[in-house]
Amino acid sequence: MLTEMTSCFIENDSVGSISLSELSSSSSVSDRACVHWGCVLSGSETTAVFQAENYLLENQFFIKTICLSEEAGDEMHIVAVCDDVGASKPLPIATLRHCMPMISFPGLELIPPVTFKLCSGKGPVFISAQHITLNPIEMTEGEEDDEDEDD
């Protein structure tokens, strides 16, 4: 079960690779789209996939929090992630229990597509993330001339 929660669009002058902390700063970024993403993993839905819609743009995907539902049983819940829609072995990124029901990530960036898997426990486990899409920088005439001189 995948849901998009909120969207915000920001347009400014130039584009570069940005960090999560730069989202709220006044850095100059052009055609930047920031979308909050979330999913629920449970006994009936043990996997969720995030896939970027446009691979021609730079896509950054940051996990923000993973938390255990109040209804979850008092058992160990392990959430793992793998890339390329399950092509790699799942890597555990969170272990949750009622004594530690939430984990925050200050800047864990993953490259889409990303598959989340509930490896242990019945959940529900909530995952909150942020997807940032950046348009590539168009070269100015001066930069194009510099590249021509290099050739």
Rosetta blueprint (number, residue, H / E / L):
1 M L
2 L E
3 T E
4 E E
5 M E
6 T E
7 S E
8 C E
9 F E
10 I E
11 E L
12 N L
13 D L
14 S L
15 V L
16 G L
17 S L
18 I L
19 S L
20 L H
21 S H
22 E H
23 L H
24 S H
25 S L
26 S L
27 S L
28 S L
29 V L
30 S L
31 D L
32 R E
33 A E
34 C E
35 V E
36 H E
37 W E
38 G E
39 C E
40 V E
41 L E
42 S L
43 G L
44 S L
45 E L
46 T L
47 T E
48 A E
49 V E
50 F E
51 Q L
52 A L
53 E L
54 N L
55 Y L
56 L L
57 L L
58 E E
59 N E
60 Q E
61 F E
62 F E
63 I E
64 K E
65 T E
66 I E
67 C E
68 L E
69 S L
70 E L
71 E L
72 A L
73 G L
74 D L
75 E L
76 M L
77 H E
78 I E
79 V E
80 A E
81 V E
82 C E
83 D E
84 D H
85 V H
86 G H
87 A L
88 S L
89 K L
90 P L
91 L E
92 P E
93 I E
94 A E
95 T E
96 L E
97 R E
98 H L
99 C L
100 M E
101 P L
102 M E
103 I E
104 S E
105 F E
106 P E
107 G E
108 L E
109 E E
110 L E
111 I L
112 P L
113 P L
114 V E
115 T E
116 F E
117 K E
118 L E
119 C E
120 S E
121 G L
122 K L
123 G L
124 P L
125 V E
126 F E
127 I E
128 S E
129 A E
130 Q E
131 H E
132 I E
133 T E
134 L E
135 N L
136 P L
137 I L
138 E L
139 M L
140 T L
141 E H
142 G H
143 E H
144 E H
145 D H
146 D H
147 E H
148 D H
149 E H
150 D H
151 D L
